[in-house]
Amino acid sequence: MAGRTGNVVPLVQPGSKTEPKTPPKTPSKARPAPQPEVRPADAVWRTPTFRQLDARLDTLVGGRTATQLEGLRLRTVGDLLHLVPRKYFSGTELSDLSTLEPDEEVAVLAEVRTVRAHNLPSAGQHTGRKPRLEVVVTDRRGYLTLTFFGTPHLIRYWQNDLTPGARGIFAGKVRIFNQTLQLAHPDFVILGDDGSVVGGAARNEDMAKITGSALVPIYPQTGKLRTWTIGSCIGLALDAVAGRADPLPEVIRAEAEVVEQGEAFRAVHRPDDRHRAEQGLERLRFDEAFALQLTMARRRADAATHGSTPRPRRPGGLLEAFDARLPFVLTAGQVEIGELLFSEIARTVPMQRLLQGEVGSGKTLVALRAMLAVVDAGGQAALLAPTEVLATQHRHTITRMLGDLAEAGTLGAAEHATGVVLLTGSLGAARRREALAQVASGAAGLVVGTHALLSEDVAFADLGLVVVDEQHRFGVEQRAALGAKASARPHVLVMTATPIPRSVAMTVFGDLETSTLRELPAGRADVSTVVVDVRRQPTWVDRAWDRVREEVAAGRQAYVVCARISSTKDKVKDAASGSSEVLGDDFAPEDAPPAAAVEDLYAELSTGALSGVAVEMLHGQLPSEEKDAVMGRFAAGETDVLVATTVIEVGVDVPNATVMVICDADRFGISQLHQLRGRIGRGGHTGVCLLLTQAEPGTPARERLAAVAGTRDGFALAEVDLEQRREGDVLGSSQSGRRSSLRLLRVLDDGDLIAHARDLAARCVADPDLADDPGLSDIVTDVERRAAGDWLERT
């Protein structure tokens, strides 16, 4: 780096004007690669405040480079310092060239094997062909070709550095040329035996710092920002935060056995050895875990300061009447968690609990009993569902289970009966006015709805309990909006049918206490799962439809699931509820053939393999009335086969359904396949789930299907899912359309660290000397700032 007031001196960049050692002139059409704009030193950078890491990068490296760094999701100085190297090179090791993939941006440490110039003219002569330099580098096992184009002067200049036996770092995008991996016009530096720069950029002081240590850090890079440019920017950041106070109190650092933060940053980015680098990484991983857990702990503490109206269980009321009518015995888990919920809603502190459970474990029944207890205590309970189909199904299930206990205000209503209202965005004006009136008057003790419940014109008489189903579809602001409709903070019960590993639960739902239902109710039938290879076992596909006909002939029903609605409609938004129906193309390779579509397969089956069978189709783009009618006919047994999208994934309960055919099953994730399979075998008849796929054996897609076929244990599958997809998907994209913002934590590997951080965070909040510590407050402020637009909002 030329200095705090100059531009970064670039490394050797073929085809660029800017080169060290006063190189020969380059053609006028050449353009230098973008370099960081270094800002003058400012007093703010020398102030040991806690907020310094929040400074925008453009104040440090200039607007142009800051814009480029934003491509790596780096917006602040703290973001940049937490961008840890993806690997380190020592002075002697070489990269493994066999791991390179086409179109990958790479930086490799390799040894020059051969150098050959082409089309160099003799003195006073011109060949008419563009001069080029071909360099073959090696890791002493494989080879990689580097190709440079330029003037004869440049070709000869590069030859001076790229001599056989020289070692260097070469950065660029991997291409295939003549069936050989190649880097065209790579940036490069040549290293000496001690790892220092000896070629090209020897006068670049910041670069010399990066490469002069025992380990050379290699950073994730984009096409415009090479690893050394990023390293130079990080060098500025390290200088800027030098002397900054550590936000963690010494007592916390001692408990966690981590080094100081400034020391950690320098150990990660300018390591003396791998042990030192790992010490720095341990501190940064702890920081991430502790920041999340401290934020969650403060949220829990804040909730406890808000009073909530106690809703004690009342004998001789609606709950007791409902329990007396149950045609089955509650499982031990349902009883245990039910008693826990009753005790928590009877307190003056609002309940905040996550209820997760195996598919078919009876979570809705547990939630309903808590809702009835609230009604008995004079309050109302609201059940928020992500889609109209699920909300309608919940209302149907609740009214069916309650019978005349849900008919308050009618002649045939039972004693203690209450009203049950469904509120969705598609209700007509008259029905909506009627529903709103029942909710506002308190006549409706139980209110089921979609996002429509959050509308400003929805007013409750006395909202005491909020139940949120499929929590990952909602944000914290939506939960808060519904809670704000209560005079006192309501009790909250969050449900998820997707089993969550403990480490994920602590990270994503850390502001909630967690309960788990594992035991299935008695009478649930076994379901076998078979993977059908469409390409290698084409006759099995015909057999699948024969099996459906056999089940229908025996009086049973079937689901056929597709990943698409039609050839032109891949993803749909439920306009009535405001939520999206997530279709299963997230796992499709780019060259995969189009997946089977509901509309096409419905037409094909109803006139072909399943002709004569009552077949209907269901997807999120149908009008609400039609969706309700289709589900009603299927639930009543009037329809034999339902061809549907994943709209039936959760909440649909048709005990007579015994067979499911999932087309293009490799387009779905493990959790989604497990949820879909949970729609069958809910009665006393054995079921079969057929997973149709064209994925090749040995691929990750087939591994997913084999895992699903191998077990019905949702918690075991959740662990496999996490291993395969990492938390980037488990916490983010496949469930909610977002990537995970975890930088260093790996919830599968760091469960113990997360648990330790959770314990320390709880102790900090409970300790009067630490509760208002300014450093800890800044940590929480930073997390909350990020939460406004990132995955944490889903808690």
N, C-alpha and C positions, 0 to 999 in steps of 0.2 A: 504494500500500500504506500503510495507516494506521501501520504500524510493526511492529517485530519481535514485539510482544506483542499486537497486535490482529488482527482479521480483515481480509481483503482487502475494500476498498470496492468493491462491484460497479459495473459500468458500467450504462448505461441498459438496463434489461431490461423490456420492456413486460409488463404484467400482474403486476409484482412489487411487493412492499411497499417494497423498499429502493431509493431513488433519491437522487441528489445534489441540491443546491440546495433542500432542504426542499420537495419537491413536494407536490401535493395528496394527501390520503389516498386509499388504494385500497380496493376492496372487500375484506371480511374473508376471502373464499375465496381470495384471491391468495396465492401462496407465493413467497418469494425463491428464486432459483436457488442451488444449493449453491456454497459458496465455500471456499477453502482455510482450514484451521485452522492458523494460524501458531504455531509453538512458540517459546518464549523462546530467546534466544541461549544457547549452552552452550559451555563451554571446549573441548569436542571439536572444534567447528567452527573454532576458531582454531589448532588444532594442525597444523603442516605435515607430517603423516604421509602415507605412500603409500596407506594403506588407507582413507582418508577417503571415497573415491568409493563404497566398498562399504556405506556407511551406509544403512539402510532409509529410505524416503521418509517413513514415518509419524513419524519423529523430526524431520523438517524441516517438513512441511506438515500433519501431523495425519492421523489414521486414515481419516477420511471421504474426504478428497481423495486420499490414497494409494491407497485402494481404487478410486477412479475412474480414477486414472492407470494402475492395473494393467490396465485395459481396453486401454491402448496398449502393453502389455508393458513397462511402466516400474515397476521395483521398488526401485531404488537411486538415490542421488544421481547416480552415474555414468551410469545409464540415462537419467535426465532431461537431463543435460548433453549427452548424445550424441543427443538427439532434435533433429535439425537442422530448421530451417524448411523447409517444402516450397517456399516462394518468398518473395521480398521485394517489397514495394511501395515505390516511390519516392514523393516528395511530389507528383508530377505525373501519373504513369501511372495508367491505369484498367484494371480487369480485363477480360478478353475474355469477355463474357457468353454468347457462342455455344458455349462449351465446357461449359456447365452441363448436368448430367444429373439426371433425376428421382431422388428419394430419396438424393441426395448431400449430405453435410454440407459446407458451403462457407463461406468467408469471402471476400467480394468488396469491392474498392474501386471505388466507383461515384459518379456525380454525380446529385444529386436533380434530376429533370426536372419533375414535377408533384406537387402535394399536394392531396388532396381529402378533406374530412371528410364523413361521412354520418350521418344520424340524430341530429344534435346538436339538442337541444331549445332553444327560445327560453326566455327568463327565465320561470320559474314553470310551464313546460309540459313534458309528457312525451310522447314519440312512441310509446312502447310497443315500440320496436325498439332493438336493441343498437347503441350508437354504434361506429363504426369509422373508421379512417383508412386511406386508400389512397394509397400513395406509389409513383410510378414512377421508377426510377433507370435510368441509361443509361451505357454505355461510349462513347457518341457514335456507336455503330453499331447496337446492339440495345437491348432494354429488358427490365427485370425488375420485377415488381410486388411491393411489400411491403404486407402487410395487418396492421394493428394493431387489437385490440379492447380497450376499457377504458371507464372512466367519462368523462363529458364533460370533467372536469377534466384527466384524463390525456391525452385526445385533444388538448386545447388546449396542454398542456405539451409534448407531442412536436412539435406544429407549430412551436413556437419554435425548435427545433433543425433540424428537417427542412424547411428553406426551399429553394426552387428555386435551383440553382447551388451548394448546399453539397456538399462531398465528405465521404464517410465510409466506414468499414468496416462491413459488414453481414454477420452470421453467423447461419446457421440451416440447416434442411433444405429442399431444393428439392422443391416439390410441383407438381402440375399441377392447375389449377382453371380451368374453362371453356376448356380447351385452351391455357392460358397458363401459363408458368413463374411460380411464386410462392414467396416466403418468408413464412410466417405467423409473426407475433410474433418477428421476428429481433432479436437483440441488436445494438447498434450504438454506434459512437463517431463523432463529427464531428471532422474534422481541419482544421487551418489550413493556410496555404500552405507552412509549413515542416515539416509533418508532425506537429506537436504537437496534443494533444487540446484542442479549444476548446469542445466541447459534451459535456454529460453528466458526464464523468469528469475534468474539468480538475483537480480537487483530489486525484486518485489519483496519488501521487508515482511509484509503480512503473510505472503505466501510462504516465505522462508520459515516463519513461525509455525505455520500449519504443518509443513512437511519436514521441519527440522527436528521434531520430537521423535521419540522412539516409535510411535504409532502415527500413521497418516489417516485422519478421519475422512470417510467417504460419505457424502450426504445424498439423500434423495434429490433428484434433479429434474428439470424440465428442459425442453428444447432450447430455451433462451438462457437458462441459468445453469451453469455447470457447477460441479461440486466445489471447485476452488473459489468461484465467485461467491457462493453461499458461505463458504468458510471465511472469506474475507469480511463479509457482512457480519458474521458471528463474531469475528475479531473486534469489530467496532462495538458490538453489543457488550462483549466482555469488558472492554475498556470503559464503556459508559456506566456499567453498574458496579464497577470496582468500588469497594468501600460501602456498598449498600447494606443496611442492617438486615439481618435474617428475620423474616416474619414469624418464624416459629420460636416460641420461648425455649430457653435452654433446657428446662425440665422436660419438655416434649421431645426435644432432640435426643436427650439422654435416654428417655424411655424407649424411643424408637431405634436407638443406636445408629444414628445417621450423622453424616458430616454436615458442616454448615453449607447453606445454599450456594453462596458465592464460590466456595471451594468445590462444590459439586459441579457447578457449571464449568469451571476451569478443568476439572478432572475429566469431564465428558468430552470437551472440545479440544483440550490440549493435554492429552494423557501422557504420563511418563511410562506407564505400562498398563497391561490389561486389568490387573487387579485394581489399580487406581481408577480406571475407567468404570469398572463395575461398581466401585464404591459410590461414584458420582451418580450412576444410573439408579442405584438402590435409593438414594436420597430423592431423586426426581420421581421415581415410582411411588415412594411413600408420600411425597407431596400431593400427587394426584389422588391417591386413595384417601388421604387425610382431608383434603379439601372437599371432596364429595361427601365424606361421612360427617364432617363438621357442619356442612350445610344442612344435611339431613337431620342431624341432632338438633340444630337450632330451629329447624322447622317443627320438629316434634315438641321442643320446649315451648315454642311460640303457641302452638295449638293448645297446649296444656294451660296456657294463661287465659284462654277464652272460655268463658262459661258456656255450658250446654245444659239444656233442660233435661233432667233425669227422666227416664222412661222405664220405671220398674215394672216387672211382670205382675199382672193383676189376675188373681185366681177367679175362675168362673166366667171368663170372658171369651173373646173370639179365638184366641190361641188355644185355650183348653178345649173348646168345641171342635176346632179343626183337628187337634191331636187325637181326639176321641174317634174321629171318623176315618183316620188313616187306615187303609186296608193292609198295611204291612208294618213291620217293626223297623224303627230307625236303626241304622248301623251305630256301632259304638262311637265312631268318629263323628257322625252327625249329632249324636247326643252331647258329646264332649264339647264340640265347637259351639253348638247351640247354647249350652250353659255359659260358655265364655262370653258369647255375644250378649246374652241376657244380663250378665253381670256388668259388662262395659257400658251398655246403653242405660243402665240404672245409675250411672255416675254423673257428677256435674262437670266432668271433663269429657270433651267430645271423643268418641271412639274413632280411631283411624286404623283400620285393619284390612289387610289383603287376605282374601280367601282363594287359595288355588287348590285345584283338585284334578284327579284323574277324570278322563272322559266318562260321563255317566255316573259319577260318584255322588250326585245329589246336591250340588252346590245351590241350585235354585231353591230346593226345598229348605235348606238351612237358612238362606236369605229370607225366604217367605215367612218362616216362623219368627224371625227377628222383626220383620215388617209388621206382622200381626200383633206382636207384643207392643210395638209403638202405637198402633191404632188403639189397642186396649187402654193405653195410658193417655189417650186423648189427642194424639198427634197424627200426622200423615207420613207416609213413606213413598218415595219416588224411586223408580227403577229406570235408569238411563241406559239405553241400548244403542249400538252404532248404526243399525239399519232398520228400515221399516219391517222387513221380513222377520228379523229377530224380535223386534218390539211386539209385533203382532203375535208371534209365536209365544212369547212370554205372557202376554195377556190371556191368550187361549189356555195356556197351561195353568195359570193361576186361577182363572174362573172355573176351569174343569175340576181342579183339585178342591176348590172351595165350595162349589155347588151353590146351594141357596144361601150360603154364608156370604156370597158376593152379590146378593140381590137386594141390598138395602134400598128402601123406598118403593118396593114392589109388594103386591099383595102376598106373594108366596115366600117372602124373605124369612129367613130363620132369625131367631133371637140373636142378638149381638152382631148381626150382619153389617157389612160395610159395602161401599160402592167401589168398583174398579173401573177406572177410566183409561182409555188409550188416547194419547195425544201425539199426532204426527203432522208433518208439514203438508200432507196431501188431504187432510180432512176438509170437507166442504164448509162453507161459512156457517151454516146453521148448526152442523154437528160440532164445529169448533167452539161456537158460542156456548153451546150446551155443556161441552166438556170443561171449558174454562169456568163456567158458573159453578159446576160441581166441585172443581178443585178449590176455587176461592171460598166457597161456603163451608168446605170441610166435609160435604156429603160423600165425596170420594176419598176414602181413607188410603186407598192404594192407587197410585198414578204411574202408568207405564208409558214411556215415550222415547222419542229419538231426540236429536238436537233441538226439536221444536220446544222441548221443555225449557230451553234456555231463553226463549223469546221474552221480550220485555213485558208483554201483556199477560204472561202466566204468573198468577199470584196464588200463593198457598195460604190456607187459614192458619196452619201450624205445622210447618215441615220439620219433622223430627229425625228422619233417617234418609240418607241418600245411598242408594245401591248403584254402583257403576259396573255394568257388565262389559267384558272385553276391554279392560282399561287401556290397553296399548293403542286403541283407536282414538283415545281422547287426550287432550292436553290439560295441564293443571289449571289453566285459566277457565276451561269449560266446567271443571269440577267446582271451582270457586264460584263461577257464575250461578250455578244451581244452588250452592250452599248459601249464597247471598240472599236468596229468596226466603230464608228463615229469619225469624226475629232473634233467635240465639243460634250460635253455630251448631249445625246439625251433626249427628253422628254419621260416620261415613264407612261404608263397607264396599270394598273394591273386589270384583271377582275376575278371575282369569281361568279359562279352560286349557291354557297352554302351560304345562308344567315348567317351572322355572328353577334351575339349579340355585343353590343357596347363595353362591357368590354373585350371581346375577340379581337375585332378589335384594341382596344387601346394597347393590349398586343402583339399580333402577327404581326399586320401591323402598328405598332406605328410610323414607319418612313414615312408613306404615309398618305396623307389627304384622307378622305373617302367621297364618294358620294353613294347614294342609290336610286335605281329605284324600286318603289313599285307598280306603276300603270301598269296594263296589257293593251295592245292595244285592241281597240274595235274589236269585232268579235270573241274573244276567247270563245270557248264553255265550258260548265260546264262538269266536270268530277266527277263521283261518284266512291267511293272506298268501296269495300266490303271485309271483312275478311272471308275466307273460311276455316273452320276447317276440314282438310282432314280426320281425324279419326272419328269425330262425324257426319260429313256431306258428306259421300262419294259420294252421288248422286249429290252433288253440283259440284264436279269435272267434272262429265260428262256434267253437265249443262254449265260449263265454256267453254268446247270445242264446245258445241252446240251454245253458244253465239258467239264464234269466227266465226263459219260457217254462222250464221245469218248476222253478220256484213260484211263478205266477199260477201255474196249473195246480200247485199244492195250496193255493190261497194266500201266498205271500206277495210281497212287493219289492221293488228294486229301484236303486238309483243308478243313473249313468252320469258321470261327471266329466265335463270338458273344460279346457283351459281358455276357451274363447267363446264369444257370443256368436259371431259370424265372421265371414271372411273380411269384413270391413270395419268391425267394431271390436277392438281389443280390450279396451278398458272403459268402464262406464261409471258415471257419477249418479248416485241416487239423489235426484233433485229435491225430493220430498224431505229427506233427512239431512242432506248436506254432506253425506259421507260417501266415500268411494268403495266400490266393490273391487277387491284386490283379486286380479286374475293371475293364474299361475304361469306366467312366461318369464319370471325372473331368472330361472335357471336354464333357459334355452340357449344353446350355442348359436353364434351368429349365422352359421351355415345350416341350421336345423330346418327341416321342412315345416310348413305351417301346421299348427296343431289342429286337431279336430275341433269343430265349432258346434255349439248347441243347435243352432238353427239348421245347419246342414245335416248333422247326425240325426236330429229328430225326424227330418223329412226322409232320410235314408232308412232308418229303423222302422218307422211306422208303416212304410210301404214295402219293406223288405224282410229282414231277419225277424222282426217283431210284429209283422202284419197280423191283424186279428187281436192284438193285445192293446189294452187301453193305455196309450202313451201320451204324455203331455210334456211341455217344456217350461222351464222357469229360469229367468235371469233378471238381473237388477234393472234392465231397461224397460221391462214391461210396466204398464200403468199399475198403480198400487192396487186398485180394485181387482185387476186381473191376477196379480201376484197372490193376493189374499184368496181369491177363488180357486186358483190352481192348488195352493197349499191346503185349502179346506177340503177339496175333493180327494187329494192324496191322503190326507190324514183320516178321512172318512172311509177310505178303502175303495172309492169309486174309480181311482186311477191306479193302474198296475205298475207302470214304470214312469219315473220322473227323470227326464234328461235336463240337467241343470249345470250351472256354473257353481263356483264356491259359495254362492249365496246360501247354500244349505250347510255350510261348514260348522256352524255352532247353533245351539238352541233348538234345532229341529228334532222333535221327538215323536217318531212313528214306530211303536214297538213291533208292528207287523212287517217292517222292512228287514229283509234278511240277506240281500245280495247287493253289492256295489261294484260297478265297473268304472275304474278311473282311467280315462284315455290320456295318453301322453303323460303318464304319472311322473316321468322324469322332469316335467316342467314345474313341479311343486316341491316345496321344502318338506323336511321330515315332520315338523310340527303340524303343518297343514294337512299332510297325508294322514297323520294320526287323528286329527280332528275330524276329517271327512269319514274315516273308517268308523269313528265313534257314533255315526248315525245309524249303524246297523247293529243287530244283536242286542237291542235294548229290551226285547221281550224274552220269551222262553224258548225261542227257536234258534238253533245254531245258524251262523252266518258265514258268508264267504266274501272276501274282498279281492278283486282281480286287478292287478296293477299292469296295465298295458304300456309297453315302452318300445322305442326303437333305439334306445341308447346302447352303446357298445359295452360288452362285458369288460370289467376292469376299470371302467371310468368312474369318477366320483358320483355321477348320477346313478349308476347301477349299485354303487355302495350304499347310497341313501335308500334305494328301494329294498336292498337286501336287509338293511337294518330294520326297516319298517316291517318287512315280512317275518323277521326273526323274533320280534317281541311285541307285546301289547302294553308293556310297561312304559307309560309316557315319561316318567322321570328318567329312565334309562335312555330313552330316545332323545330327551332334551340334552343329555350329556353328549351323546353322539353328534347331535345337531350342532352343539357348541364347538366340538372338536373340528367338525368339517367346515363350518362357516365362520368361526371365530365370532367375537362379539360385534363386529362391524355390521353383520346382518341380524344377529339375534337381538341386539339392542336397537337396530336401525332399519336398514332399507327394506328388507323383505316384509317386515311387519308394518312399517309406517312411512316408507318412502324416504327415510333419512339415513345418512351414514352415522356410524358411531363417532363421537368426538373424543373417545379415549385415545390418549396419545401413546402412553407407555404401558398402562395396565392391560393385562390379559386375564379376564375374569376366570378363565379355566385354570390358569396356572397360579394366579395370585390370590386365591381365596383366603389363605391364612393371613396375608398382608392386609387384605380388605377387612377381615374380622378384627385384626389388631388395631387398625386405624379406627374402626367403628367404636371399639372399647375406649381408646384414648379420646376420641371426639366426645363421647358421652361424659367422660370424666371432666373434660375441659368445660363443657356447658354447665356441669354441676358445681364446679369450683368457682367461688366468688372472685378469687384472685385472677382467674383466667377468662371468665365469662365475657368480660368487656375488654380483653386485651386488644390493642389497636392492630397488631399484626394479624391476629386471628380474624378480627372483623374485616380486614381488607381481603383476606383469603375468601371469606364467605361472599363479600361484595363481588369479587371477580367471578366466582362460580354463578351467582345469581344473574350477573350481567350476561354471561354466556347462555344461561338457561332460557333466556327470553326467546332465543331462536334455535335451540339445539335440542338434543334428545332428552335432556333432563326435564324438560317441560312435560314429558309424558308421565312423570311421577305425580 
